[in-house]
Amino acid sequence: MGKRRKGREIVLQASYASLISGASLSQTLKDQLDRRESADETSEFAEDLMEKIQLHHNDLKSKLTELVSSSNWHPDRVGVLEKVILTMGLAELLHSREVPAKVVINEALELTRRYCDEGAVKFVNGVLDKAASKIYPDGIPGAEPSETDDSTDDVEPS
């Protein structure tokens, strides 16, 4: 599992634990990272994502409510894990522009497949696609790579 993917999974688990226990997200994330003895890159990514979620909490909640409502769903009908995954994805789409939108959406879908009901995948995909379309009204960057794009130049062989 990649370091960023692992970081997202840790943030998801910490967010859920925080909601259930009432403990702060910062503390639950610290506990999760300590328990796993995560690599520095994983910890840094998870902490950065958590900070973005906390810093922009009200804006993310408002935008998420608007997106879900425009999908003909009442926000109260959305499950806790789905809300956490959508919030994480929205935080990355809005505040981590260095991560391609398609990667953010794909990673959110992987978390949804792993932790939620299969029916939630289509819903999460639709909401995050709609968010990406609003954030990038001229088209999502990298959605269709050109034939001259050699994106493997910076990838180390395994």
Secondary structure by P-SEA (a helix, b strand, c coil): ccaaaaaaaaaaaaaaaaaaacccaaaaaaaaaaaacccaaaaaaaaaaaaaaaaaaaaaaaaaaaaaaaaccccccccaaaaaaaaaaaaaacccccccaaaaaaaaaaaaaacccccaaaaaaaaaaaaaaaaccccccccccccccccccccccc
